[in-house]
Amino acid sequence: MSFNSIIFCFLFLPIAIIIYFFIPKKLKNIYLLIISILFYSYSSIFHTIILLLITIYNFVAVRKMDELQEKRRKYKLIEILIINIFTLCYFKYYYILLDNLFHNLSFKEIILPLGMSFYIFTILSYVIDVYKGKVRSESNLTSFGLYVLFFPKLIMGPIVRYQDFNEQIDHHDFNNSLFHYGFKRFIIGLAMKVVLADTFSRIISLYQVDSMLGSIVIIVLYSMQLYYDFAGYTNMALGLSNIFEFDFRENFHYPYMSKSVGEFFRRWHISLGEWFRDYVYIPLGGSRTTKPRLVINLLIVWLLTGMWHGASYNFILWGIFLGVIIVIEKLVLSKIKIPTFVGVLFTFICISISWIFFFNSDFDHITLLFKNLVNIHHFADDQIYSILSNYLVYLIVGFIALTPVIKNIGISIQEKHPYLYNCFSCIYLLFLILLSTSYMISYSYQPFLYFNF
Protein backbone atom coordinates (compact mmCIF):
# COMPACT_ATOMS: atom_id res chain seq x y z
CA MET A 1 0.00 0.00 0.00
CA SER A 2 1.29 3.42 -0.88
CA PHE A 3 0.51 6.86 0.55
CA ASN A 4 -0.39 8.13 -2.93
CA SER A 5 -2.99 5.44 -3.65
CA ILE A 6 -6.76 5.94 -3.62
CA ILE A 7 -7.25 3.00 -1.25
CA PHE A 8 -4.86 4.49 1.31
CA CYS A 9 -6.09 8.10 1.14
CA PHE A 10 -9.83 7.39 1.10
CA LEU A 11 -10.18 4.08 2.94
CA PHE A 12 -7.27 2.93 5.09
CA LEU A 13 -6.23 6.31 6.50
CA PRO A 14 -9.69 7.74 7.41
CA ILE A 15 -10.71 4.49 9.14
CA ALA A 16 -7.35 4.26 10.95
CA ILE A 17 -7.65 7.85 12.24
CA ILE A 18 -11.27 7.52 13.38
CA ILE A 19 -10.60 4.31 15.34
CA TYR A 20 -7.38 5.71 16.82
CA PHE A 21 -9.14 8.65 18.45
CA PHE A 22 -11.88 6.49 19.95
CA ILE A 23 -9.85 3.72 21.54
CA PRO A 24 -8.48 4.01 25.12
CA LYS A 25 -5.07 5.62 25.55
CA LYS A 26 -3.48 2.45 26.94
CA LEU A 27 -4.37 0.53 23.77
CA LYS A 28 -3.12 3.11 21.24
CA ASN A 29 0.39 1.65 20.87
CA ILE A 30 -0.98 -1.84 20.29
CA TYR A 31 -3.45 -0.43 17.78
CA LEU A 32 -0.72 1.47 15.91
CA LEU A 33 1.38 -1.69 15.78
CA ILE A 34 -1.54 -3.71 14.39
CA ILE A 35 -2.41 -1.22 11.65
CA SER A 36 1.30 -0.91 10.78
CA ILE A 37 1.46 -4.68 10.24
CA LEU A 38 -1.75 -4.58 8.20
CA PHE A 39 -0.36 -1.70 6.13
CA TYR A 40 2.79 -3.66 5.28
CA SER A 41 0.88 -6.92 4.75
CA TYR A 42 -1.10 -5.35 1.93
CA SER A 43 2.04 -5.58 -0.24
CA SER A 44 3.24 -9.05 0.82
CA ILE A 45 2.35 -11.47 3.60
CA PHE A 46 5.65 -13.30 3.11
CA HIS A 47 7.71 -10.12 3.48
CA THR A 48 5.67 -9.18 6.53
CA ILE A 49 6.63 -12.48 8.18
CA ILE A 50 10.30 -11.77 7.39
CA LEU A 51 10.00 -8.29 8.89
CA LEU A 52 8.35 -9.64 12.05
CA LEU A 53 11.05 -12.32 12.46
CA ILE A 54 13.78 -9.69 12.06
CA THR A 55 12.06 -7.50 14.65
CA ILE A 56 11.61 -10.31 17.19
CA TYR A 57 15.18 -11.58 16.71
CA ASN A 58 16.65 -8.12 17.36
CA PHE A 59 14.44 -7.53 20.38
CA VAL A 60 15.54 -10.79 22.00
CA ALA A 61 19.19 -10.55 20.92
CA VAL A 62 19.69 -7.00 22.17
CA ARG A 63 18.04 -7.85 25.50
CA LYS A 64 20.47 -10.77 25.79
CA MET A 65 23.43 -8.54 24.84
CA ASP A 66 22.53 -6.08 27.57
CA GLU A 67 22.82 -8.83 30.20
CA LEU A 68 26.35 -9.94 29.21
CA GLN A 69 29.76 -8.86 30.47
CA GLU A 70 31.82 -6.53 28.27
CA LYS A 71 33.84 -9.09 26.25
CA ARG A 72 30.89 -11.41 25.56
CA ARG A 73 28.75 -8.34 24.97
CA LYS A 74 31.06 -7.27 22.15
CA TYR A 75 30.85 -10.70 20.53
CA LYS A 76 27.07 -10.56 20.76
CA LEU A 77 27.09 -7.12 19.11
CA ILE A 78 29.19 -8.48 16.23
CA GLU A 79 26.79 -11.42 15.85
CA ILE A 80 23.74 -9.13 15.70
CA LEU A 81 25.40 -6.78 13.21
CA ILE A 82 26.48 -9.64 10.96
CA ILE A 83 23.01 -11.22 10.91
CA ASN A 84 21.28 -7.92 10.10
CA ILE A 85 23.79 -6.88 7.44
CA PHE A 86 23.80 -10.38 5.91
CA THR A 87 19.98 -10.33 5.73
CA LEU A 88 20.03 -6.97 3.95
CA CYS A 89 22.81 -8.02 1.57
CA TYR A 90 21.12 -11.33 0.75
CA PHE A 91 17.86 -9.73 -0.36
CA LYS A 92 19.44 -6.65 -1.92
CA TYR A 93 22.59 -7.91 -3.64
CA TYR A 94 22.56 -11.72 -3.93
CA TYR A 95 20.58 -11.99 -7.18
CA ILE A 96 22.28 -8.98 -8.79
CA LEU A 97 25.76 -10.31 -8.05
CA LEU A 98 24.97 -13.79 -9.36
CA ASP A 99 23.34 -12.36 -12.46
CA ASN A 100 26.41 -10.20 -13.16
CA LEU A 101 28.92 -12.98 -12.47
CA PHE A 102 27.14 -15.77 -14.34
CA HIS A 103 25.41 -14.29 -17.40
CA ASN A 104 24.74 -17.66 -19.01
CA LEU A 105 22.92 -19.16 -16.04
CA SER A 106 19.36 -18.49 -14.98
CA PHE A 107 18.61 -17.57 -11.36
CA LYS A 108 15.29 -16.98 -9.70
CA GLU A 109 15.05 -13.29 -8.84
CA ILE A 110 14.80 -12.44 -5.15
CA ILE A 111 12.32 -9.65 -4.54
CA LEU A 112 13.58 -7.07 -2.06
CA PRO A 113 11.06 -6.51 0.76
CA LEU A 114 9.76 -2.93 0.71
CA GLY A 115 11.77 -0.60 2.90
CA MET A 116 14.31 -3.21 4.04
CA SER A 117 17.26 -0.79 3.77
CA PHE A 118 15.41 1.69 5.96
CA TYR A 119 14.24 -0.62 8.74
CA ILE A 120 17.55 -2.53 8.90
CA PHE A 121 19.37 0.79 9.34
CA THR A 122 16.79 1.79 11.95
CA ILE A 123 17.48 -1.43 13.85
CA LEU A 124 21.27 -1.09 13.49
CA SER A 125 21.18 2.40 15.02
CA TYR A 126 19.24 0.98 17.99
CA VAL A 127 21.63 -1.96 18.42
CA ILE A 128 24.75 0.25 18.36
CA ASP A 129 23.23 2.89 20.66
CA VAL A 130 22.29 0.22 23.22
CA TYR A 131 25.80 -1.25 23.06
CA LYS A 132 27.37 2.18 23.58
CA GLY A 133 25.06 2.86 26.51
CA LYS A 134 23.32 5.80 24.85
CA VAL A 135 19.91 4.15 25.38
CA ARG A 136 18.63 1.24 27.42
CA SER A 137 17.36 -1.86 25.66
CA GLU A 138 13.59 -1.92 25.26
CA SER A 139 11.87 -4.44 27.54
CA ASN A 140 8.45 -4.16 25.92
CA LEU A 141 8.08 -6.05 22.61
CA THR A 142 5.08 -3.90 21.58
CA SER A 143 7.08 -0.70 22.04
CA PHE A 144 10.07 -2.07 20.16
CA GLY A 145 7.84 -3.46 17.43
CA LEU A 146 6.14 -0.10 17.02
CA TYR A 147 9.54 1.62 16.82
CA VAL A 148 10.58 -0.61 13.91
CA LEU A 149 7.20 -1.03 12.21
CA PHE A 150 5.47 2.34 12.66
CA PHE A 151 3.89 2.61 9.21
CA PRO A 152 4.50 6.32 8.36
CA LYS A 153 8.28 5.78 8.46
CA LEU A 154 8.48 2.04 7.74
CA ILE A 155 8.97 1.91 3.97
CA MET A 156 10.99 5.04 3.12
CA GLY A 157 12.05 6.55 6.43
CA PRO A 158 13.02 8.92 7.84
CA ILE A 159 15.44 6.79 9.88
CA VAL A 160 14.33 7.76 13.39
CA ARG A 161 16.65 7.11 16.34
CA TYR A 162 15.25 5.01 19.16
CA GLN A 163 15.76 7.75 21.74
CA ASP A 164 13.68 10.23 19.73
CA PHE A 165 10.91 7.68 19.23
CA ASN A 166 10.89 6.36 22.81
CA GLU A 167 10.51 9.84 24.28
CA GLN A 168 7.13 10.17 22.54
CA ILE A 169 5.79 6.62 22.56
CA ASP A 170 3.46 7.12 25.53
CA HIS A 171 2.42 10.71 24.75
CA HIS A 172 -1.05 10.16 23.34
CA ASP A 173 -2.80 13.32 24.45
CA PHE A 174 -4.60 14.93 21.53
CA ASN A 175 -2.80 18.01 20.23
CA ASN A 176 -5.09 20.01 17.96
CA SER A 177 -2.35 22.16 16.40
CA LEU A 178 -0.09 19.14 15.76
CA PHE A 179 -2.99 17.25 14.16
CA HIS A 180 -3.84 20.11 11.80
CA TYR A 181 -0.19 20.69 10.96
CA GLY A 182 0.19 16.99 10.19
CA PHE A 183 -2.88 17.00 7.95
CA LYS A 184 -1.53 20.04 6.10
CA ARG A 185 1.89 18.41 5.60
CA PHE A 186 0.31 15.23 4.30
CA ILE A 187 -1.72 17.12 1.69
CA ILE A 188 1.27 19.20 0.57
CA GLY A 189 3.39 16.05 0.32
CA LEU A 190 0.70 14.29 -1.70
CA ALA A 191 0.56 17.21 -4.16
CA MET A 192 4.35 17.24 -4.45
CA LYS A 193 4.23 13.58 -5.46
CA VAL A 194 1.17 13.22 -7.72
CA VAL A 195 1.12 16.69 -9.30
CA LEU A 196 4.80 17.58 -9.67
CA ALA A 197 6.98 14.44 -9.39
CA ASP A 198 4.67 12.22 -11.46
CA THR A 199 4.21 14.92 -14.12
CA PHE A 200 7.98 15.33 -14.45
CA SER A 201 8.25 11.54 -14.71
CA ARG A 202 5.73 11.46 -17.58
CA ILE A 203 7.63 14.20 -19.43
CA ILE A 204 10.89 12.26 -19.09
CA SER A 205 9.28 9.08 -20.39
CA LEU A 206 7.86 10.90 -23.44
CA TYR A 207 11.04 12.59 -24.61
CA GLN A 208 13.83 10.92 -26.59
CA VAL A 209 17.01 12.89 -25.92
CA ASP A 210 18.19 14.40 -29.20
CA SER A 211 19.72 17.82 -28.47
CA MET A 212 21.81 19.86 -26.07
CA LEU A 213 18.81 21.73 -24.65
CA GLY A 214 16.91 18.44 -24.42
CA SER A 215 19.65 16.88 -22.27
CA ILE A 216 19.74 19.92 -20.00
CA VAL A 217 15.96 19.91 -19.54
CA ILE A 218 15.84 16.15 -18.87
CA ILE A 219 18.64 16.38 -16.28
CA VAL A 220 16.86 19.27 -14.53
CA LEU A 221 13.62 17.25 -14.63
CA TYR A 222 15.44 14.28 -13.06
CA SER A 223 16.58 16.60 -10.25
CA MET A 224 13.11 17.94 -9.59
CA GLN A 225 11.36 14.59 -9.99
CA LEU A 226 13.55 12.92 -7.37
CA TYR A 227 13.21 15.84 -4.97
CA TYR A 228 9.42 16.11 -5.20
CA ASP A 229 9.04 12.33 -5.09
CA PHE A 230 11.13 11.77 -1.98
CA ALA A 231 10.50 15.09 -0.21
CA GLY A 232 6.80 14.59 -0.99
CA TYR A 233 6.90 11.20 0.68
CA THR A 234 8.78 12.64 3.66
CA ASN A 235 6.18 15.37 4.10
CA MET A 236 3.46 12.74 4.01
CA ALA A 237 5.34 10.50 6.47
CA LEU A 238 6.01 13.32 8.94
CA GLY A 239 2.45 14.58 8.52
CA LEU A 240 1.03 11.14 9.30
CA SER A 241 3.34 10.90 12.32
CA ASN A 242 1.95 14.25 13.54
CA ILE A 243 -1.62 13.02 13.07
CA PHE A 244 -0.82 10.02 15.28
CA GLU A 245 0.87 12.30 17.83
CA PHE A 246 4.54 11.80 17.00
CA ASP A 247 6.79 14.68 16.02
CA PHE A 248 10.03 13.73 14.27
CA ARG A 249 12.87 15.83 12.91
CA GLU A 250 12.93 17.20 9.36
CA ASN A 251 14.44 15.05 6.62
CA PHE A 252 14.73 17.75 3.93
CA HIS A 253 15.57 21.44 4.27
CA TYR A 254 15.56 23.13 0.86
CA PRO A 255 18.65 21.23 -0.31
CA TYR A 256 18.85 22.95 -3.69
CA MET A 257 19.59 26.21 -1.88
CA SER A 258 22.89 24.75 -0.65
CA LYS A 259 26.18 26.52 -1.41
CA SER A 260 28.18 23.28 -1.63
CA VAL A 261 27.63 19.59 -2.34
CA GLY A 262 28.57 18.76 1.25
CA GLU A 263 25.91 21.18 2.52
CA PHE A 264 23.41 19.71 0.06
CA PHE A 265 23.66 16.31 1.70
CA ARG A 266 23.31 17.86 5.14
CA ARG A 267 19.93 19.12 3.91
CA TRP A 268 18.92 16.14 1.72
CA HIS A 269 17.71 12.89 3.35
CA ILE A 270 19.11 14.24 6.61
CA SER A 271 18.44 11.08 8.63
CA LEU A 272 20.47 8.88 6.25
CA GLY A 273 23.34 11.38 6.12
CA GLU A 274 23.44 11.56 9.92
CA TRP A 275 23.35 7.76 10.10
CA PHE A 276 26.47 7.42 7.93
CA ARG A 277 28.13 10.28 9.81
CA ASP A 278 27.53 8.79 13.27
CA TYR A 279 27.96 5.08 12.55
CA VAL A 280 30.55 5.07 9.73
CA TYR A 281 32.35 8.38 9.19
CA ILE A 282 33.10 9.31 12.82
CA PRO A 283 34.16 5.75 13.84
CA LEU A 284 36.57 5.80 10.86
CA GLY A 285 38.13 8.95 12.27
CA GLY A 286 35.96 11.62 10.70
CA SER A 287 37.66 14.82 9.62
CA ARG A 288 39.97 15.07 12.63
CA THR A 289 42.76 13.15 11.00
CA THR A 290 45.42 13.45 8.30
CA LYS A 291 44.45 14.58 4.82
CA PRO A 292 45.09 11.17 3.19
CA ARG A 293 42.97 9.49 5.85
CA LEU A 294 40.24 12.13 5.44
CA VAL A 295 40.10 11.38 1.71
CA ILE A 296 39.84 7.65 2.40
CA ASN A 297 37.12 8.16 5.03
CA LEU A 298 35.01 10.30 2.70
CA LEU A 299 35.38 7.92 -0.24
CA ILE A 300 34.47 4.91 1.95
CA VAL A 301 31.34 6.67 3.22
CA TRP A 302 30.22 7.66 -0.27
CA LEU A 303 31.00 4.25 -1.74
CA LEU A 304 28.83 2.69 0.98
CA THR A 305 26.14 5.32 0.40
CA GLY A 306 26.05 4.38 -3.27
CA MET A 307 25.93 0.66 -2.43
CA TRP A 308 23.12 1.32 0.06
CA HIS A 309 20.98 2.45 -2.84
CA GLY A 310 21.77 -0.68 -4.86
CA ALA A 311 24.45 -3.03 -6.18
CA SER A 312 24.22 -1.69 -9.74
CA TYR A 313 27.32 0.01 -11.13
CA ASN A 314 25.43 3.24 -11.65
CA PHE A 315 24.86 3.67 -7.88
CA ILE A 316 28.51 2.94 -7.15
CA LEU A 317 29.56 5.52 -9.78
CA TRP A 318 27.07 7.97 -8.27
CA GLY A 319 28.61 7.52 -4.81
CA ILE A 320 32.21 7.78 -6.07
CA PHE A 321 31.40 10.87 -8.17
CA LEU A 322 29.91 12.68 -5.15
CA GLY A 323 32.72 11.49 -2.88
CA VAL A 324 35.32 12.97 -5.21
CA ILE A 325 33.43 16.29 -5.44
CA ILE A 326 33.18 16.52 -1.64
CA VAL A 327 36.90 15.72 -1.26
CA ILE A 328 37.68 18.57 -3.68
CA GLU A 329 35.39 20.88 -1.70
CA LYS A 330 37.03 19.94 1.60
CA LEU A 331 40.62 20.26 0.44
CA VAL A 332 40.45 23.01 -2.20
CA LEU A 333 37.20 24.95 -2.55
CA SER A 334 36.76 25.49 1.21
CA LYS A 335 39.81 27.79 1.08
CA ILE A 336 38.28 29.98 -1.62
CA LYS A 337 35.63 32.62 -0.94
CA ILE A 338 32.84 31.82 -3.39
CA PRO A 339 29.80 34.13 -3.87
CA THR A 340 26.55 32.56 -2.65
CA PHE A 341 24.91 32.54 -6.08
CA VAL A 342 27.95 30.86 -7.65
CA GLY A 343 28.00 28.27 -4.88
CA VAL A 344 24.30 27.46 -5.29
CA LEU A 345 24.64 27.24 -9.08
CA PHE A 346 27.77 25.05 -8.83
CA THR A 347 25.98 22.74 -6.37
CA PHE A 348 22.88 22.48 -8.55
CA ILE A 349 24.98 21.57 -11.60
CA CYS A 350 27.03 18.95 -9.72
CA ILE A 351 23.98 17.36 -8.10
CA SER A 352 22.01 17.38 -11.35
CA ILE A 353 24.87 15.63 -13.16
CA SER A 354 25.08 13.06 -10.35
CA TRP A 355 21.41 12.16 -10.84
CA ILE A 356 22.27 11.00 -14.38
CA PHE A 357 24.09 8.05 -12.79
CA PHE A 358 21.42 7.65 -10.12
CA PHE A 359 18.52 7.34 -12.56
CA ASN A 360 20.19 5.27 -15.27
CA SER A 361 21.63 1.76 -15.14
CA ASP A 362 21.83 1.80 -18.96
CA PHE A 363 25.29 3.12 -19.81
CA ASP A 364 24.28 3.79 -23.40
CA HIS A 365 21.67 6.24 -22.12
CA ILE A 366 24.17 7.83 -19.73
CA THR A 367 26.65 8.25 -22.57
CA LEU A 368 23.97 9.73 -24.83
CA LEU A 369 23.00 12.33 -22.22
CA PHE A 370 26.61 13.42 -21.74
CA LYS A 371 27.26 13.54 -25.49
CA ASN A 372 24.23 15.74 -26.06
CA LEU A 373 25.25 18.06 -23.22
CA VAL A 374 28.19 19.19 -25.35
CA ASN A 375 26.47 18.87 -28.72
CA ILE A 376 26.66 22.55 -29.66
CA HIS A 377 25.84 21.72 -33.29
CA HIS A 378 22.35 20.54 -32.33
CA PHE A 379 21.15 22.93 -29.67
CA ALA A 380 17.41 22.10 -29.67
CA ASP A 381 14.70 20.11 -31.42
CA ASP A 382 10.97 20.55 -32.03
CA GLN A 383 9.96 18.07 -29.34
CA ILE A 384 11.80 19.87 -26.55
CA TYR A 385 10.26 23.20 -27.60
CA SER A 386 6.84 21.52 -27.45
CA ILE A 387 7.54 20.15 -23.96
CA LEU A 388 8.76 23.53 -22.70
CA SER A 389 5.65 25.30 -24.00
CA ASN A 390 3.16 22.69 -22.76
CA TYR A 391 4.68 22.16 -19.31
CA LEU A 392 6.14 25.61 -18.60
CA VAL A 393 3.79 26.19 -15.65
CA TYR A 394 4.94 22.97 -13.95
CA LEU A 395 8.58 23.95 -14.44
CA ILE A 396 8.04 27.43 -12.98
CA VAL A 397 6.12 26.08 -9.97
CA GLY A 398 8.75 23.37 -9.55
CA PHE A 399 11.60 25.89 -9.44
CA ILE A 400 9.78 28.25 -7.05
CA ALA A 401 8.94 25.42 -4.64
CA LEU A 402 12.63 24.44 -4.46
CA THR A 403 13.13 27.68 -2.51
CA PRO A 404 11.64 28.89 0.81
CA VAL A 405 9.85 31.78 -0.98
CA ILE A 406 6.31 30.40 -0.55
CA LYS A 407 6.96 29.46 3.08
CA ASN A 408 8.39 32.90 3.90
CA ILE A 409 5.42 34.67 2.27
CA GLY A 410 3.06 32.49 4.32
CA ILE A 411 4.90 33.31 7.57
CA SER A 412 4.81 37.03 6.76
CA ILE A 413 1.05 36.96 6.08
CA GLN A 414 0.41 34.88 9.22
CA GLU A 415 2.27 37.38 11.41
CA LYS A 416 0.56 40.46 9.96
CA HIS A 417 -2.89 39.12 9.03
CA PRO A 418 -3.61 35.84 10.89
CA TYR A 419 -7.31 35.73 9.95
CA LEU A 420 -6.51 36.26 6.26
CA TYR A 421 -3.81 33.59 6.51
CA ASN A 422 -6.23 31.05 7.99
CA CYS A 423 -8.80 31.69 5.27
CA PHE A 424 -6.21 31.47 2.53
CA SER A 425 -4.70 28.33 4.10
CA CYS A 426 -8.08 26.55 4.07
CA ILE A 427 -8.70 27.48 0.42
CA TYR A 428 -5.16 26.45 -0.51
CA LEU A 429 -5.47 23.03 1.16
CA LEU A 430 -8.88 22.39 -0.36
CA PHE A 431 -7.46 23.25 -3.78
CA LEU A 432 -4.53 20.83 -3.26
CA ILE A 433 -6.89 18.06 -2.12
CA LEU A 434 -9.10 18.43 -5.20
CA LEU A 435 -6.14 18.80 -7.54
CA SER A 436 -4.28 15.79 -6.11
CA THR A 437 -7.41 13.64 -6.19
CA SER A 438 -8.05 14.52 -9.82
CA TYR A 439 -4.47 13.56 -10.71
CA MET A 440 -4.74 10.23 -8.85
CA ILE A 441 -7.95 9.44 -10.72
CA SER A 442 -6.82 10.70 -14.13
CA TYR A 443 -3.35 9.15 -14.29
CA SER A 444 -2.05 5.67 -13.61
CA TYR A 445 -0.48 4.98 -10.23
CA GLN A 446 3.27 5.62 -10.00
CA PRO A 447 5.16 4.18 -7.01
CA PHE A 448 7.65 6.25 -5.05
CA LEU A 449 11.17 6.03 -6.46
CA TYR A 450 12.68 5.08 -3.10
CA PHE A 451 10.47 1.97 -2.93
CA ASN A 452 13.38 0.38 -4.80
CA PHE A 453 15.64 0.81 -1.79
Secondary structure in CASP SS format (residue, H / E / C, confidence):
PFRMAT SS
TARGET T0000
AUTHOR 0000-0000-0000
METHOD secondary structure of the structure
MODEL  1
M C 1.00
S C 1.00
F C 1.00
N C 1.00
S C 1.00
I H 1.00
I H 1.00
F H 1.00
C H 1.00
F H 1.00
L H 1.00
F H 1.00
L H 1.00
P H 1.00
I H 1.00
A H 1.00
I H 1.00
I H 1.00
I H 1.00
Y H 1.00
F C 1.00
F C 1.00
I C 1.00
P C 1.00
K H 1.00
K H 1.00
L H 1.00
K H 1.00
N H 1.00
I H 1.00
Y H 1.00
L H 1.00
L H 1.00
I H 1.00
I H 1.00
S H 1.00
I H 1.00
L H 1.00
F H 1.00
Y H 1.00
S H 1.00
Y C 1.00
S C 1.00
S C 1.00
I H 1.00
F H 1.00
H H 1.00
T H 1.00
I H 1.00
I H 1.00
L H 1.00
L H 1.00
L H 1.00
I H 1.00
T H 1.00
I H 1.00
Y H 1.00
N H 1.00
F H 1.00
V H 1.00
A H 1.00
V H 1.00
R H 1.00
K H 1.00
M H 1.00
D H 1.00
E H 1.00
L C 1.00
Q C 1.00
E H 1.00
K H 1.00
R H 1.00
R H 1.00
K H 1.00
Y H 1.00
K H 1.00
L H 1.00
I H 1.00
E H 1.00
I H 1.00
L H 1.00
I H 1.00
I H 1.00
N H 1.00
I H 1.00
F H 1.00
T H 1.00
L H 1.00
C H 1.00
Y H 1.00
F H 1.00
K H 1.00
Y H 1.00
Y H 1.00
Y H 1.00
I H 1.00
L H 1.00
L H 1.00
D H 1.00
N H 1.00
L H 1.00
F C 1.00
H C 1.00
N C 1.00
L C 1.00
S C 1.00
F C 1.00
K C 1.00
E C 1.00
I C 1.00
I C 1.00
L C 1.00
P C 1.00
L C 1.00
G C 1.00
M H 1.00
S H 1.00
F H 1.00
Y H 1.00
I H 1.00
F H 1.00
T H 1.00
I H 1.00
L H 1.00
S H 1.00
Y H 1.00
V H 1.00
I H 1.00
D H 1.00
V H 1.00
Y H 1.00
K C 1.00
G C 1.00
K C 1.00
V C 1.00
R C 1.00
S C 1.00
E C 1.00
S C 1.00
N C 1.00
L H 1.00
T H 1.00
S H 1.00
F H 1.00
G H 1.00
L H 1.00
Y H 1.00
V H 1.00
L H 1.00
F C 1.00
F H 1.00
P H 1.00
K H 1.00
L H 1.00
I C 1.00
M C 1.00
G C 1.00
P C 1.00
I C 1.00
V C 1.00
R C 1.00
Y H 1.00
Q H 1.00
D H 1.00
F H 1.00
N H 1.00
E C 1.00
Q C 1.00
I C 1.00
D C 1.00
H C 1.00
H C 1.00
D C 1.00
F C 1.00
N C 1.00
N H 1.00
S H 1.00
L H 1.00
F H 1.00
H H 1.00
Y H 1.00
G H 1.00
F H 1.00
K H 1.00
R H 1.00
F H 1.00
I H 1.00
I H 1.00
G H 1.00
L H 1.00
A H 1.00
M H 1.00
K H 1.00
V H 1.00
V H 1.00
L H 1.00
A H 1.00
D H 1.00
T H 1.00
F H 1.00
S H 1.00
R H 1.00
I H 1.00
I H 1.00
S H 1.00
L H 1.00
Y C 1.00
Q C 1.00
V C 1.00
D C 1.00
S C 1.00
M H 1.00
L H 1.00
G H 1.00
S H 1.00
I H 1.00
V H 1.00
I H 1.00
I H 1.00
V H 1.00
L H 1.00
Y H 1.00
S H 1.00
M H 1.00
Q H 1.00
L H 1.00
Y H 1.00
Y H 1.00
D H 1.00
F H 1.00
A H 1.00
G H 1.00
Y H 1.00
T H 1.00
N H 1.00
M H 1.00
A H 1.00
L H 1.00
G H 1.00
L H 1.00
S H 1.00
N H 1.00
I H 1.00
F C 1.00
E C 1.00
F C 1.00
D C 1.00
F C 1.00
R C 1.00
E C 1.00
N C 1.00
F C 1.00
H C 1.00
Y C 1.00
P H 1.00
Y H 1.00
M H 1.00
S C 1.00
K C 1.00
S C 1.00
V H 1.00
G H 1.00
E H 1.00
F H 1.00
F H 1.00
R H 1.00
R H 1.00
W C 1.00
H C 1.00
I H 1.00
S H 1.00
L H 1.00
G H 1.00
E H 1.00
W H 1.00
F H 1.00
R H 1.00
D H 1.00
Y H 1.00
V H 1.00
Y H 1.00
I H 1.00
P H 1.00
L H 1.00
G C 1.00
G C 1.00
S C 1.00
R C 1.00
T C 1.00
T C 1.00
K H 1.00
P H 1.00
R H 1.00
L H 1.00
V H 1.00
I H 1.00
N H 1.00
L H 1.00
L H 1.00
I H 1.00
V H 1.00
W H 1.00
L H 1.00
L H 1.00
T H 1.00
G H 1.00
M H 1.00
W H 1.00
H H 1.00
G C 1.00
A C 1.00
S C 1.00
Y H 1.00
N H 1.00
F H 1.00
I H 1.00
L H 1.00
W H 1.00
G H 1.00
I H 1.00
F H 1.00
L H 1.00
G H 1.00
V H 1.00
I H 1.00
I H 1.00
V H 1.00
I H 1.00
E H 1.00
K H 1.00
L H 1.00
V C 1.00
L H 1.00
S H 1.00
K H 1.00
I C 1.00
K C 1.00
I C 1.00
P C 1.00
T H 1.00
F H 1.00
V H 1.00
G H 1.00
V H 1.00
L H 1.00
F H 1.00
T H 1.00
F H 1.00
I H 1.00
C H 1.00
I H 1.00
S H 1.00
I H 1.00
S H 1.00
W H 1.00
I H 1.00
F H 1.00
F H 1.00
F H 1.00
N C 1.00
S C 1.00
D C 1.00
F H 1.00
D H 1.00
H H 1.00
I H 1.00
T H 1.00
L H 1.00
L H 1.00
F H 1.00
K H 1.00
N H 1.00
L H 1.00
V C 1.00
N C 1.00
I C 1.00
H C 1.00
H C 1.00
F C 1.00
A C 1.00
D C 1.00
D H 1.00
Q H 1.00
I H 1.00
Y H 1.00
S H 1.00
I H 1.00
L H 1.00
S H 1.00
N H 1.00
Y C 1.00
L H 1.00
V H 1.00
Y H 1.00
L H 1.00
I H 1.00
V H 1.00
G H 1.00
F H 1.00
I H 1.00
A H 1.00
L C 1.00
T C 1.00
P C 1.00
V H 1.00
I H 1.00
K H 1.00
N H 1.00
I H 1.00
G H 1.00
I H 1.00
S H 1.00
I H 1.00
Q H 1.00
E H 1.00
K H 1.00
H C 1.00
P H 1.00
Y H 1.00
L H 1.00
Y H 1.00
N H 1.00
C H 1.00
F H 1.00
S H 1.00
C H 1.00
I H 1.00
Y H 1.00
L H 1.00
L H 1.00
F H 1.00
L H 1.00
I H 1.00
L H 1.00
L H 1.00
S H 1.00
T H 1.00
S H 1.00
Y H 1.00
M H 1.00
I H 1.00
S H 1.00
Y C 1.00
S C 1.00
Y C 1.00
Q C 1.00
P C 1.00
F C 1.00
L H 1.00
Y H 1.00
F H 1.00
N H 1.00
F C 1.00
END
